[in-house]
């Protein structure tokens, strides 16, 4: 299964777990990029770094919301990150 294929509502437990893992990987990649940006801004623009920390908190809670038993929610997360997470990402 890839990010381009969302399992149907009758997906197996394994497919739902894989979909949740894909969603987690996408959010984690975005969090990594954000943390790198925060680190780069800490010395030059502390106000911007603080604003980005608020975004990082939102991403943390988004990561925590991913659950194999919420396939619609996970599919929405995958769709929102598709194309933004860089090469090699599903």
PDB file with SEQRES, HELIX, SHEET and CRYST1 records, atoms N, CA, C and O in Angstrom:
SEQRES   1 A   90  UNK UNK UNK UNK UNK UNK UNK UNK UNK UNK UNK UNK UNK          
SEQRES   2 A   90  UNK UNK UNK UNK UNK UNK UNK UNK UNK UNK UNK UNK UNK          
SEQRES   3 A   90  UNK UNK UNK UNK UNK UNK UNK UNK UNK UNK UNK UNK UNK          
SEQRES   4 A   90  UNK UNK UNK UNK UNK UNK UNK UNK UNK UNK UNK UNK UNK          
SEQRES   5 A   90  UNK UNK UNK UNK UNK UNK UNK UNK UNK UNK UNK UNK UNK          
SEQRES   6 A   90  UNK UNK UNK UNK UNK UNK UNK UNK UNK UNK UNK UNK UNK          
SEQRES   7 A   90  UNK UNK UNK UNK UNK UNK UNK UNK UNK UNK UNK UNK              
HELIX    1 AA1 UNK A   13  UNK A   41  1                                  29    
HELIX    2 AA2 UNK A   46  UNK A   64  1                                  19    
HELIX    3 AA3 UNK A   71  UNK A   81  1                                  11    
CRYST1    1.000    1.000    1.000  90.00  90.00  90.00 P 1           1          
ATOM      1  N   UNK A   1       0.847  -1.178   0.000  1.00  0.00           N  
ATOM      2  CA  UNK A   1       0.000   0.000   0.000  1.00  0.00           C  
ATOM      3  C   UNK A   1       0.889   1.236   0.000  1.00  0.00           C  
ATOM      4  O   UNK A   1       1.901   1.288   0.698  1.00  0.00           O  
ATOM      5  N   UNK A   2       0.504   2.213  -0.780  1.00  0.00           N  
ATOM      6  CA  UNK A   2       1.246   3.469  -0.828  1.00  0.00           C  
ATOM      7  C   UNK A   2       0.343   4.605  -0.381  1.00  0.00           C  
ATOM      8  O   UNK A   2      -0.846   4.401  -0.136  1.00  0.00           O  
ATOM      9  N   UNK A   3       0.909   5.801  -0.273  1.00  0.00           N  
ATOM     10  CA  UNK A   3       0.126   6.970   0.128  1.00  0.00           C  
ATOM     11  C   UNK A   3      -0.922   7.311  -0.921  1.00  0.00           C  
ATOM     12  O   UNK A   3      -1.879   8.028  -0.628  1.00  0.00           O  
ATOM     13  N   UNK A   4      -0.752   6.805  -2.142  1.00  0.00           N  
ATOM     14  CA  UNK A   4      -1.720   7.087  -3.197  1.00  0.00           C  
ATOM     15  C   UNK A   4      -2.950   6.198  -3.109  1.00  0.00           C  
ATOM     16  O   UNK A   4      -3.965   6.468  -3.750  1.00  0.00           O  
ATOM     17  N   UNK A   5      -2.858   5.145  -2.322  1.00  0.00           N  
ATOM     18  CA  UNK A   5      -3.999   4.247  -2.191  1.00  0.00           C  
ATOM     19  C   UNK A   5      -4.442   4.237  -0.741  1.00  0.00           C  
ATOM     20  O   UNK A   5      -3.693   3.836   0.150  1.00  0.00           O  
ATOM     21  N   UNK A   6      -5.631   4.667  -0.523  1.00  0.00           N  
ATOM     22  CA  UNK A   6      -6.201   4.666   0.820  1.00  0.00           C  
ATOM     23  C   UNK A   6      -7.038   3.410   0.949  1.00  0.00           C  
ATOM     24  O   UNK A   6      -7.897   3.159   0.103  1.00  0.00           O  
ATOM     25  N   UNK A   7      -6.811   2.608   1.989  1.00  0.00           N  
ATOM     26  CA  UNK A   7      -7.554   1.373   2.096  1.00  0.00           C  
ATOM     27  C   UNK A   7      -9.051   1.640   2.262  1.00  0.00           C  
ATOM     28  O   UNK A   7      -9.436   2.618   2.904  1.00  0.00           O  
ATOM     29  N   UNK A   8      -9.881   0.796   1.700  1.00  0.00           N  
ATOM     30  CA  UNK A   8     -11.325   0.969   1.852  1.00  0.00           C  
ATOM     31  C   UNK A   8     -11.735   0.754   3.294  1.00  0.00           C  
ATOM     32  O   UNK A   8     -10.949   0.275   4.111  1.00  0.00           O  
ATOM     33  N   UNK A   9     -12.965   1.111   3.597  1.00  0.00           N  
ATOM     34  CA  UNK A   9     -13.436   1.007   4.986  1.00  0.00           C  
ATOM     35  C   UNK A   9     -13.340  -0.413   5.511  1.00  0.00           C  
ATOM     36  O   UNK A   9     -13.266  -0.617   6.723  1.00  0.00           O  
ATOM     37  N   UNK A  10     -13.339  -1.393   4.627  1.00  0.00           N  
ATOM     38  CA  UNK A  10     -13.231  -2.783   5.045  1.00  0.00           C  
ATOM     39  C   UNK A  10     -11.794  -3.270   5.072  1.00  0.00           C  
ATOM     40  O   UNK A  10     -11.551  -4.472   4.962  1.00  0.00           O  
ATOM     41  N   UNK A  11     -10.840  -2.366   5.215  1.00  0.00           N  
ATOM     42  CA  UNK A  11      -9.428  -2.732   5.212  1.00  0.00           C  
ATOM     43  C   UNK A  11      -9.112  -3.642   6.385  1.00  0.00           C  
ATOM     44  O   UNK A  11      -9.754  -3.588   7.434  1.00  0.00           O  
ATOM     45  N   UNK A  12      -8.118  -4.468   6.181  1.00  0.00           N  
ATOM     46  CA  UNK A  12      -7.692  -5.354   7.260  1.00  0.00           C  
ATOM     47  C   UNK A  12      -6.988  -4.544   8.342  1.00  0.00           C  
ATOM     48  O   UNK A  12      -6.600  -3.396   8.127  1.00  0.00           O  
ATOM     49  N   UNK A  13      -6.833  -5.154   9.491  1.00  0.00           N  
ATOM     50  CA  UNK A  13      -6.138  -4.491  10.596  1.00  0.00           C  
ATOM     51  C   UNK A  13      -4.704  -4.162  10.183  1.00  0.00           C  
ATOM     52  O   UNK A  13      -4.184  -3.100  10.526  1.00  0.00           O  
ATOM     53  N   UNK A  14      -4.077  -5.062   9.456  1.00  0.00           N  
ATOM     54  CA  UNK A  14      -2.710  -4.821   9.001  1.00  0.00           C  
ATOM     55  C   UNK A  14      -2.656  -3.591   8.095  1.00  0.00           C  
ATOM     56  O   UNK A  14      -1.767  -2.753   8.251  1.00  0.00           O  
ATOM     57  N   UNK A  15      -3.583  -3.472   7.162  1.00  0.00           N  
ATOM     58  CA  UNK A  15      -3.608  -2.325   6.251  1.00  0.00           C  
ATOM     59  C   UNK A  15      -3.832  -1.017   7.009  1.00  0.00           C  
ATOM     60  O   UNK A  15      -3.237   0.008   6.677  1.00  0.00           O  
ATOM     61  N   UNK A  16      -4.685  -1.059   8.020  1.00  0.00           N  
ATOM     62  CA  UNK A  16      -4.916   0.146   8.826  1.00  0.00           C  
ATOM     63  C   UNK A  16      -3.667   0.533   9.615  1.00  0.00           C  
ATOM     64  O   UNK A  16      -3.363   1.716   9.767  1.00  0.00           O  
ATOM     65  N   UNK A  17      -2.950  -0.468  10.115  1.00  0.00           N  
ATOM     66  CA  UNK A  17      -1.706  -0.194  10.850  1.00  0.00           C  
ATOM     67  C   UNK A  17      -0.663   0.404   9.911  1.00  0.00           C  
ATOM     68  O   UNK A  17       0.020   1.360  10.275  1.00  0.00           O  
ATOM     69  N   UNK A  18      -0.536  -0.144   8.719  1.00  0.00           N  
ATOM     70  CA  UNK A  18       0.429   0.383   7.742  1.00  0.00           C  
ATOM     71  C   UNK A  18       0.063   1.820   7.385  1.00  0.00           C  
ATOM     72  O   UNK A  18       0.940   2.680   7.306  1.00  0.00           O  
ATOM     73  N   UNK A  19      -1.212   2.083   7.171  1.00  0.00           N  
ATOM     74  CA  UNK A  19      -1.648   3.436   6.847  1.00  0.00           C  
ATOM     75  C   UNK A  19      -1.318   4.405   7.992  1.00  0.00           C  
ATOM     76  O   UNK A  19      -0.878   5.528   7.748  1.00  0.00           O  
ATOM     77  N   UNK A  20      -1.530   3.974   9.220  1.00  0.00           N  
ATOM     78  CA  UNK A  20      -1.191   4.815  10.372  1.00  0.00           C  
ATOM     79  C   UNK A  20       0.315   5.066  10.429  1.00  0.00           C  
ATOM     80  O   UNK A  20       0.744   6.178  10.737  1.00  0.00           O  
ATOM     81  N   UNK A  21       1.117   4.050  10.136  1.00  0.00           N  
ATOM     82  CA  UNK A  21       2.574   4.215  10.118  1.00  0.00           C  
ATOM     83  C   UNK A  21       3.008   5.209   9.046  1.00  0.00           C  
ATOM     84  O   UNK A  21       3.911   6.014   9.272  1.00  0.00           O  
ATOM     85  N   UNK A  22       2.368   5.153   7.885  1.00  0.00           N  
ATOM     86  CA  UNK A  22       2.689   6.105   6.810  1.00  0.00           C  
ATOM     87  C   UNK A  22       2.363   7.518   7.270  1.00  0.00           C  
ATOM     88  O   UNK A  22       3.165   8.432   7.077  1.00  0.00           O  
ATOM     89  N   UNK A  23       1.202   7.706   7.875  1.00  0.00           N  
ATOM     90  CA  UNK A  23       0.809   9.031   8.371  1.00  0.00           C  
ATOM     91  C   UNK A  23       1.802   9.523   9.421  1.00  0.00           C  
ATOM     92  O   UNK A  23       2.188  10.692   9.407  1.00  0.00           O  
ATOM     93  N   UNK A  24       2.217   8.643  10.328  1.00  0.00           N  
ATOM     94  CA  UNK A  24       3.188   9.039  11.360  1.00  0.00           C  
ATOM     95  C   UNK A  24       4.519   9.444  10.736  1.00  0.00           C  
ATOM     96  O   UNK A  24       5.133  10.427  11.150  1.00  0.00           O  
ATOM     97  N   UNK A  25       4.955   8.689   9.750  1.00  0.00           N  
ATOM     98  CA  UNK A  25       6.224   9.013   9.090  1.00  0.00           C  
ATOM     99  C   UNK A  25       6.150  10.383   8.423  1.00  0.00           C  
ATOM    100  O   UNK A  25       7.105  11.156   8.492  1.00  0.00           O  
ATOM    101  N   UNK A  26       5.054  10.682   7.795  1.00  0.00           N  
ATOM    102  CA  UNK A  26       4.902  11.975   7.113  1.00  0.00           C  
ATOM    103  C   UNK A  26       4.922  13.131   8.117  1.00  0.00           C  
ATOM    104  O   UNK A  26       5.581  14.145   7.887  1.00  0.00           O  
ATOM    105  N   UNK A  27       4.205  12.978   9.220  1.00  0.00           N  
ATOM    106  CA  UNK A  27       4.189  14.027  10.242  1.00  0.00           C  
ATOM    107  C   UNK A  27       5.578  14.163  10.873  1.00  0.00           C  
ATOM    108  O   UNK A  27       6.043  15.277  11.112  1.00  0.00           O  
ATOM    109  N   UNK A  28       6.229  13.055  11.136  1.00  0.00           N  
ATOM    110  CA  UNK A  28       7.575  13.116  11.737  1.00  0.00           C  
ATOM    111  C   UNK A  28       8.583  13.797  10.824  1.00  0.00           C  
ATOM    112  O   UNK A  28       9.455  14.523  11.300  1.00  0.00           O  
ATOM    113  N   UNK A  29       8.475  13.574   9.533  1.00  0.00           N  
ATOM    114  CA  UNK A  29       9.382  14.263   8.600  1.00  0.00           C  
ATOM    115  C   UNK A  29       9.145  15.766   8.642  1.00  0.00           C  
ATOM    116  O   UNK A  29      10.093  16.551   8.612  1.00  0.00           O  
ATOM    117  N   UNK A  30       7.891  16.161   8.712  1.00  0.00           N  
ATOM    118  CA  UNK A  30       7.575  17.588   8.798  1.00  0.00           C  
ATOM    119  C   UNK A  30       8.079  18.163  10.123  1.00  0.00           C  
ATOM    120  O   UNK A  30       8.586  19.284  10.160  1.00  0.00           O  
ATOM    121  N   UNK A  31       7.941  17.409  11.196  1.00  0.00           N  
ATOM    122  CA  UNK A  31       8.439  17.866  12.495  1.00  0.00           C  
ATOM    123  C   UNK A  31       9.950  18.038  12.473  1.00  0.00           C  
ATOM    124  O   UNK A  31      10.474  18.989  13.054  1.00  0.00           O  
ATOM    125  N   UNK A  32      10.660  17.124  11.807  1.00  0.00           N  
ATOM    126  CA  UNK A  32      12.113  17.219  11.707  1.00  0.00           C  
ATOM    127  C   UNK A  32      12.520  18.489  10.972  1.00  0.00           C  
ATOM    128  O   UNK A  32      13.410  19.214  11.415  1.00  0.00           O  
ATOM    129  N   UNK A  33      11.865  18.751   9.846  1.00  0.00           N  
ATOM    130  CA  UNK A  33      12.169  19.976   9.098  1.00  0.00           C  
ATOM    131  C   UNK A  33      11.900  21.210   9.944  1.00  0.00           C  
ATOM    132  O   UNK A  33      12.686  22.157   9.937  1.00  0.00           O  
ATOM    133  N   UNK A  34      10.806  21.198  10.661  1.00  0.00           N  
ATOM    134  CA  UNK A  34      10.443  22.338  11.494  1.00  0.00           C  
ATOM    135  C   UNK A  34      11.464  22.539  12.613  1.00  0.00           C  
ATOM    136  O   UNK A  34      11.859  23.672  12.890  1.00  0.00           O  
ATOM    137  N   UNK A  35      11.892  21.466  13.252  1.00  0.00           N  
ATOM    138  CA  UNK A  35      12.878  21.573  14.327  1.00  0.00           C  
ATOM    139  C   UNK A  35      14.204  22.112  13.796  1.00  0.00           C  
ATOM    140  O   UNK A  35      14.877  22.886  14.476  1.00  0.00           O  
ATOM    141  N   UNK A  36      14.578  21.709  12.593  1.00  0.00           N  
ATOM    142  CA  UNK A  36      15.804  22.237  11.990  1.00  0.00           C  
ATOM    143  C   UNK A  36      15.671  23.735  11.751  1.00  0.00           C  
ATOM    144  O   UNK A  36      16.612  24.493  11.984  1.00  0.00           O  
ATOM    145  N   UNK A  37      14.514  24.151  11.289  1.00  0.00           N  
ATOM    146  CA  UNK A  37      14.274  25.586  11.050  1.00  0.00           C  
ATOM    147  C   UNK A  37      14.297  26.360  12.366  1.00  0.00           C  
ATOM    148  O   UNK A  37      14.866  27.449  12.431  1.00  0.00           O  
ATOM    149  N   UNK A  38      13.690  25.814  13.407  1.00  0.00           N  
ATOM    150  CA  UNK A  38      13.695  26.465  14.721  1.00  0.00           C  
ATOM    151  C   UNK A  38      15.125  26.623  15.216  1.00  0.00           C  
ATOM    152  O   UNK A  38      15.509  27.690  15.694  1.00  0.00           O  
ATOM    153  N   UNK A  39      15.905  25.567  15.101  1.00  0.00           N  
ATOM    154  CA  UNK A  39      17.299  25.611  15.550  1.00  0.00           C  
ATOM    155  C   UNK A  39      18.068  26.699  14.811  1.00  0.00           C  
ATOM    156  O   UNK A  39      18.855  27.431  15.412  1.00  0.00           O  
ATOM    157  N   UNK A  40      17.836  26.803  13.500  1.00  0.00           N  
ATOM    158  CA  UNK A  40      18.546  27.805  12.701  1.00  0.00           C  
ATOM    159  C   UNK A  40      18.135  29.228  13.077  1.00  0.00           C  
ATOM    160  O   UNK A  40      18.935  30.156  12.950  1.00  0.00           O  
ATOM    161  N   UNK A  41      16.911  29.407  13.534  1.00  0.00           N  
ATOM    162  CA  UNK A  41      16.402  30.751  13.847  1.00  0.00           C  
ATOM    163  C   UNK A  41      16.628  31.185  15.299  1.00  0.00           C  
ATOM    164  O   UNK A  41      16.484  32.367  15.612  1.00  0.00           O  
ATOM    165  N   UNK A  42      16.970  30.276  16.166  1.00  0.00           N  
ATOM    166  CA  UNK A  42      17.072  30.607  17.593  1.00  0.00           C  
ATOM    167  C   UNK A  42      17.959  31.814  17.872  1.00  0.00           C  
ATOM    168  O   UNK A  42      17.625  32.645  18.716  1.00  0.00           O  
ATOM    169  N   UNK A  43      19.068  31.917  17.181  1.00  0.00           N  
ATOM    170  CA  UNK A  43      19.999  33.005  17.436  1.00  0.00           C  
ATOM    171  C   UNK A  43      19.668  34.266  16.651  1.00  0.00           C  
ATOM    172  O   UNK A  43      19.895  35.375  17.133  1.00  0.00           O  
ATOM    173  N   UNK A  44      19.137  34.104  15.450  1.00  0.00           N  
ATOM    174  CA  UNK A  44      18.924  35.269  14.584  1.00  0.00           C  
ATOM    175  C   UNK A  44      17.537  35.882  14.715  1.00  0.00           C  
ATOM    176  O   UNK A  44      17.383  37.096  14.576  1.00  0.00           O  
ATOM    177  N   UNK A  45      16.525  35.061  14.981  1.00  0.00           N  
ATOM    178  CA  UNK A  45      15.146  35.566  15.056  1.00  0.00           C  
ATOM    179  C   UNK A  45      14.365  34.779  16.106  1.00  0.00           C  
ATOM    180  O   UNK A  45      13.563  33.912  15.760  1.00  0.00           O  
ATOM    181  N   UNK A  46      14.599  35.082  17.400  1.00  0.00           N  
ATOM    182  CA  UNK A  46      13.953  34.312  18.460  1.00  0.00           C  
ATOM    183  C   UNK A  46      12.422  34.379  18.419  1.00  0.00           C  
ATOM    184  O   UNK A  46      11.753  33.416  18.793  1.00  0.00           O  
ATOM    185  N   UNK A  47      11.867  35.501  17.969  1.00  0.00           N  
ATOM    186  CA  UNK A  47      10.412  35.620  17.907  1.00  0.00           C  
ATOM    187  C   UNK A  47       9.822  34.637  16.892  1.00  0.00           C  
ATOM    188  O   UNK A  47       8.812  33.986  17.156  1.00  0.00           O  
ATOM    189  N   UNK A  48      10.460  34.545  15.748  1.00  0.00           N  
ATOM    190  CA  UNK A  48      10.008  33.590  14.725  1.00  0.00           C  
ATOM    191  C   UNK A  48      10.183  32.158  15.223  1.00  0.00           C  
ATOM    192  O   UNK A  48       9.326  31.308  14.982  1.00  0.00           O  
ATOM    193  N   UNK A  49      11.277  31.888  15.910  1.00  0.00           N  
ATOM    194  CA  UNK A  49      11.496  30.554  16.473  1.00  0.00           C  
ATOM    195  C   UNK A  49      10.391  30.199  17.464  1.00  0.00           C  
ATOM    196  O   UNK A  49       9.928  29.059  17.489  1.00  0.00           O  
ATOM    197  N   UNK A  50       9.966  31.160  18.278  1.00  0.00           N  
ATOM    198  CA  UNK A  50       8.874  30.911  19.222  1.00  0.00           C  
ATOM    199  C   UNK A  50       7.563  30.612  18.503  1.00  0.00           C  
ATOM    200  O   UNK A  50       6.800  29.744  18.928  1.00  0.00           O  
ATOM    201  N   UNK A  51       7.303  31.329  17.416  1.00  0.00           N  
ATOM    202  CA  UNK A  51       6.087  31.059  16.645  1.00  0.00           C  
ATOM    203  C   UNK A  51       6.131  29.653  16.039  1.00  0.00           C  
ATOM    204  O   UNK A  51       5.126  28.942  16.019  1.00  0.00           O  
ATOM    205  N   UNK A  52       7.287  29.274  15.556  1.00  0.00           N  
ATOM    206  CA  UNK A  52       7.420  27.936  14.979  1.00  0.00           C  
ATOM    207  C   UNK A  52       7.306  26.849  16.041  1.00  0.00           C  
ATOM    208  O   UNK A  52       6.854  25.742  15.749  1.00  0.00           O  
ATOM    209  N   UNK A  53       7.708  27.156  17.263  1.00  0.00           N  
ATOM    210  CA  UNK A  53       7.519  26.185  18.351  1.00  0.00           C  
ATOM    211  C   UNK A  53       6.041  25.896  18.583  1.00  0.00           C  
ATOM    212  O   UNK A  53       5.670  24.775  18.931  1.00  0.00           O  
ATOM    213  N   UNK A  54       5.202  26.905  18.393  1.00  0.00           N  
ATOM    214  CA  UNK A  54       3.752  26.691  18.518  1.00  0.00           C  
ATOM    215  C   UNK A  54       3.245  25.751  17.430  1.00  0.00           C  
ATOM    216  O   UNK A  54       2.375  24.915  17.674  1.00  0.00           O  
ATOM    217  N   UNK A  55       3.791  25.894  16.243  1.00  0.00           N  
ATOM    218  CA  UNK A  55       3.438  24.980  15.149  1.00  0.00           C  
ATOM    219  C   UNK A  55       3.925  23.572  15.488  1.00  0.00           C  
ATOM    220  O   UNK A  55       3.235  22.589  15.218  1.00  0.00           O  
ATOM    221  N   UNK A  56       5.115  23.480  16.080  1.00  0.00           N  
ATOM    222  CA  UNK A  56       5.658  22.183  16.466  1.00  0.00           C  
ATOM    223  C   UNK A  56       4.757  21.485  17.481  1.00  0.00           C  
ATOM    224  O   UNK A  56       4.594  20.266  17.439  1.00  0.00           O  
ATOM    225  N   UNK A  57       4.182  22.251  18.379  1.00  0.00           N  
ATOM    226  CA  UNK A  57       3.253  21.676  19.358  1.00  0.00           C  
ATOM    227  C   UNK A  57       2.030  21.112  18.653  1.00  0.00           C  
ATOM    228  O   UNK A  57       1.558  20.029  18.998  1.00  0.00           O  
ATOM    229  N   UNK A  58       1.517  21.835  17.672  1.00  0.00           N  
ATOM    230  CA  UNK A  58       0.354  21.355  16.909  1.00  0.00           C  
ATOM    231  C   UNK A  58       0.696  20.063  16.163  1.00  0.00           C  
ATOM    232  O   UNK A  58      -0.112  19.136  16.107  1.00  0.00           O  
ATOM    233  N   UNK A  59       1.890  20.013  15.599  1.00  0.00           N  
ATOM    234  CA  UNK A  59       2.303  18.790  14.905  1.00  0.00           C  
ATOM    235  C   UNK A  59       2.429  17.619  15.875  1.00  0.00           C  
ATOM    236  O   UNK A  59       2.100  16.484  15.529  1.00  0.00           O  
ATOM    237  N   UNK A  60       2.900  17.891  17.076  1.00  0.00           N  
ATOM    238  CA  UNK A  60       3.002  16.836  18.087  1.00  0.00           C  
ATOM    239  C   UNK A  60       1.619  16.261  18.380  1.00  0.00           C  
ATOM    240  O   UNK A  60       1.443  15.043  18.429  1.00  0.00           O  
ATOM    241  N   UNK A  61       0.647  17.140  18.575  1.00  0.00           N  
ATOM    242  CA  UNK A  61      -0.710  16.658  18.860  1.00  0.00           C  
ATOM    243  C   UNK A  61      -1.324  15.966  17.649  1.00  0.00           C  
ATOM    244  O   UNK A  61      -2.110  15.031  17.803  1.00  0.00           O  
ATOM    245  N   UNK A  62      -0.975  16.415  16.451  1.00  0.00           N  
ATOM    246  CA  UNK A  62      -1.448  15.720  15.259  1.00  0.00           C  
ATOM    247  C   UNK A  62      -0.860  14.315  15.208  1.00  0.00           C  
ATOM    248  O   UNK A  62      -1.560  13.358  14.875  1.00  0.00           O  
ATOM    249  N   UNK A  63       0.407  14.190  15.532  1.00  0.00           N  
ATOM    250  CA  UNK A  63       1.051  12.883  15.569  1.00  0.00           C  
ATOM    251  C   UNK A  63       0.361  11.967  16.568  1.00  0.00           C  
ATOM    252  O   UNK A  63       0.120  10.792  16.291  1.00  0.00           O  
ATOM    253  N   UNK A  64       0.048  12.519  17.728  1.00  0.00           N  
ATOM    254  CA  UNK A  64      -0.608  11.724  18.777  1.00  0.00           C  
ATOM    255  C   UNK A  64      -2.025  11.308  18.392  1.00  0.00           C  
ATOM    256  O   UNK A  64      -2.561  10.356  18.959  1.00  0.00           O  
ATOM    257  N   UNK A  65      -2.642  12.010  17.434  1.00  0.00           N  
ATOM    258  CA  UNK A  65      -4.022  11.702  17.051  1.00  0.00           C  
ATOM    259  C   UNK A  65      -4.111  10.548  16.057  1.00  0.00           C  
ATOM    260  O   UNK A  65      -5.203  10.052  15.779  1.00  0.00           O  
ATOM    261  N   UNK A  66      -2.983  10.124  15.526  1.00  0.00           N  
ATOM    262  CA  UNK A  66      -2.988   9.053  14.527  1.00  0.00           C  
ATOM    263  C   UNK A  66      -3.261   7.725  15.218  1.00  0.00           C  
ATOM    264  O   UNK A  66      -2.612   7.370  16.202  1.00  0.00           O  
ATOM    265  N   UNK A  67      -4.238   7.001  14.681  1.00  0.00           N  
ATOM    266  CA  UNK A  67      -4.674   5.754  15.291  1.00  0.00           C  
ATOM    267  C   UNK A  67      -5.125   4.803  14.179  1.00  0.00           C  
ATOM    268  O   UNK A  67      -5.883   5.209  13.298  1.00  0.00           O  
ATOM    269  N   UNK A  68      -4.678   3.560  14.204  1.00  0.00           N  
ATOM    270  CA  UNK A  68      -5.109   2.611  13.165  1.00  0.00           C  
ATOM    271  C   UNK A  68      -6.636   2.446  13.107  1.00  0.00           C  
ATOM    272  O   UNK A  68      -7.169   2.035  12.076  1.00  0.00           O  
ATOM    273  N   UNK A  69      -7.331   2.756  14.185  1.00  0.00           N  
ATOM    274  CA  UNK A  69      -8.786   2.623  14.197  1.00  0.00           C  
ATOM    275  C   UNK A  69      -9.497   3.864  13.668  1.00  0.00           C  
ATOM    276  O   UNK A  69     -10.724   3.946  13.734  1.00  0.00           O  
ATOM    277  N   UNK A  70      -8.738   4.835  13.141  1.00  0.00           N  
ATOM    278  CA  UNK A  70      -9.312   6.051  12.551  1.00  0.00           C  
ATOM    279  C   UNK A  70      -8.816   6.206  11.110  1.00  0.00           C  
ATOM    280  O   UNK A  70      -8.088   7.151  10.805  1.00  0.00           O  
ATOM    281  N   UNK A  71      -9.205   5.284  10.227  1.00  0.00           N  
ATOM    282  CA  UNK A  71      -8.647   5.320   8.869  1.00  0.00           C  
ATOM    283  C   UNK A  71      -8.997   6.589   8.095  1.00  0.00           C  
ATOM    284  O   UNK A  71      -8.193   7.046   7.282  1.00  0.00           O  
ATOM    285  N   UNK A  72     -10.157   7.160   8.322  1.00  0.00           N  
ATOM    286  CA  UNK A  72     -10.531   8.388   7.617  1.00  0.00           C  
ATOM    287  C   UNK A  72      -9.628   9.538   8.046  1.00  0.00           C  
ATOM    288  O   UNK A  72      -9.165  10.313   7.209  1.00  0.00           O  
ATOM    289  N   UNK A  73      -9.381   9.648   9.336  1.00  0.00           N  
ATOM    290  CA  UNK A  73      -8.496  10.689   9.871  1.00  0.00           C  
ATOM    291  C   UNK A  73      -7.077  10.515   9.326  1.00  0.00           C  
ATOM    292  O   UNK A  73      -6.444  11.483   8.905  1.00  0.00           O  
ATOM    293  N   UNK A  74      -6.585   9.278   9.336  1.00  0.00           N  
ATOM    294  CA  UNK A  74      -5.241   9.006   8.838  1.00  0.00           C  
ATOM    295  C   UNK A  74      -5.120   9.329   7.349  1.00  0.00           C  
ATOM    296  O   UNK A  74      -4.112   9.880   6.907  1.00  0.00           O  
ATOM    297  N   UNK A  75      -6.149   8.983   6.585  1.00  0.00           N  
ATOM    298  CA  UNK A  75      -6.137   9.276   5.151  1.00  0.00           C  
ATOM    299  C   UNK A  75      -6.107  10.782   4.915  1.00  0.00           C  
ATOM    300  O   UNK A  75      -5.451  11.248   3.983  1.00  0.00           O  
ATOM    301  N   UNK A  76      -6.806  11.543   5.741  1.00  0.00           N  
ATOM    302  CA  UNK A  76      -6.799  13.004   5.605  1.00  0.00           C  
ATOM    303  C   UNK A  76      -5.409  13.563   5.899  1.00  0.00           C  
ATOM    304  O   UNK A  76      -4.957  14.485   5.221  1.00  0.00           O  
ATOM    305  N   UNK A  77      -4.737  13.017   6.897  1.00  0.00           N  
ATOM    306  CA  UNK A  77      -3.372  13.463   7.207  1.00  0.00           C  
ATOM    307  C   UNK A  77      -2.445  13.153   6.042  1.00  0.00           C  
ATOM    308  O   UNK A  77      -1.656  14.005   5.631  1.00  0.00           O  
ATOM    309  N   UNK A  78      -2.534  11.952   5.512  1.00  0.00           N  
ATOM    310  CA  UNK A  78      -1.686  11.568   4.379  1.00  0.00           C  
ATOM    311  C   UNK A  78      -1.946  12.499   3.204  1.00  0.00           C  
ATOM    312  O   UNK A  78      -1.005  12.973   2.567  1.00  0.00           O  
ATOM    313  N   UNK A  79      -3.196  12.761   2.917  1.00  0.00           N  
ATOM    314  CA  UNK A  79      -3.536  13.645   1.796  1.00  0.00           C  
ATOM    315  C   UNK A  79      -2.991  15.050   2.010  1.00  0.00           C  
ATOM    316  O   UNK A  79      -2.552  15.693   1.056  1.00  0.00           O  
ATOM    317  N   UNK A  80      -3.013  15.534   3.248  1.00  0.00           N  
ATOM    318  CA  UNK A  80      -2.547  16.898   3.498  1.00  0.00           C  
ATOM    319  C   UNK A  80      -1.028  17.031   3.384  1.00  0.00           C  
ATOM    320  O   UNK A  80      -0.524  18.116   3.093  1.00  0.00           O  
ATOM    321  N   UNK A  81      -0.296  15.943   3.610  1.00  0.00           N  
ATOM    322  CA  UNK A  81       1.160  15.999   3.532  1.00  0.00           C  
ATOM    323  C   UNK A  81       1.706  15.495   2.204  1.00  0.00           C  
ATOM    324  O   UNK A  81       2.890  15.677   1.923  1.00  0.00           O  
ATOM    325  N   UNK A  82       0.884  14.876   1.392  1.00  0.00           N  
ATOM    326  CA  UNK A  82       1.347  14.310   0.116  1.00  0.00           C  
ATOM    327  C   UNK A  82       2.001  15.413  -0.717  1.00  0.00           C  
ATOM    328  O   UNK A  82       1.408  16.472  -0.926  1.00  0.00           O  
ATOM    329  N   UNK A  83       3.207  15.167  -1.185  1.00  0.00           N  
ATOM    330  CA  UNK A  83       3.908  16.123  -2.012  1.00  0.00           C  
ATOM    331  C   UNK A  83       4.751  17.106  -1.219  1.00  0.00           C  
ATOM    332  O   UNK A  83       5.567  17.818  -1.806  1.00  0.00           O  
ATOM    333  N   UNK A  84       4.578  17.170   0.112  1.00  0.00           N  
ATOM    334  CA  UNK A  84       5.346  18.121   0.928  1.00  0.00           C  
ATOM    335  C   UNK A  84       6.462  17.456   1.696  1.00  0.00           C  
ATOM    336  O   UNK A  84       7.331  18.149   2.227  1.00  0.00           O  
ATOM    337  N   UNK A  85       6.472  16.168   1.774  1.00  0.00           N  
ATOM    338  CA  UNK A  85       7.399  15.503   2.671  1.00  0.00           C  
ATOM    339  C   UNK A  85       8.693  15.052   2.004  1.00  0.00           C  
ATOM    340  O   UNK A  85       9.543  14.449   2.661  1.00  0.00           O  
ATOM    341  N   UNK A  86       8.856  15.325   0.744  1.00  0.00           N  
ATOM    342  CA  UNK A  86      10.147  15.108   0.110  1.00  0.00           C  
ATOM    343  C   UNK A  86      10.305  13.765  -0.553  1.00  0.00           C  
ATOM    344  O   UNK A  86       9.424  12.909  -0.469  1.00  0.00           O  
ATOM    345  N   UNK A  87      11.433  13.582  -1.213  1.00  0.00           N  
ATOM    346  CA  UNK A  87      11.676  12.354  -1.967  1.00  0.00           C  
ATOM    347  C   UNK A  87      11.831  11.159  -1.035  1.00  0.00           C  
ATOM    348  O   UNK A  87      12.327  11.274   0.086  1.00  0.00           O  
ATOM    349  N   UNK A  88      11.401  10.037  -1.525  1.00  0.00           N  
ATOM    350  CA  UNK A  88      11.530   8.810  -0.759  1.00  0.00           C  
ATOM    351  C   UNK A  88      10.392   8.561   0.198  1.00  0.00           C  
ATOM    352  O   UNK A  88      10.313   7.490   0.801  1.00  0.00           O  
ATOM    353  N   UNK A  89       9.514   9.523   0.351  1.00  0.00           N  
ATOM    354  CA  UNK A  89       8.377   9.326   1.244  1.00  0.00           C  
ATOM    355  C   UNK A  89       7.236   8.720   0.446  1.00  0.00           C  
ATOM    356  O   UNK A  89       7.025   9.084  -0.711  1.00  0.00           O  
ATOM    357  N   UNK A  90       6.514   7.818   1.042  1.00  0.00           N  
ATOM    358  CA  UNK A  90       5.430   7.170   0.300  1.00  0.00           C  
ATOM    359  C   UNK A  90       4.393   8.143  -0.180  1.00  0.00           C  
ATOM    360  O   UNK A  90       3.420   7.744  -0.819  1.00  0.00           O  
TER     361      UNK A  90                                                      
END                                                                             
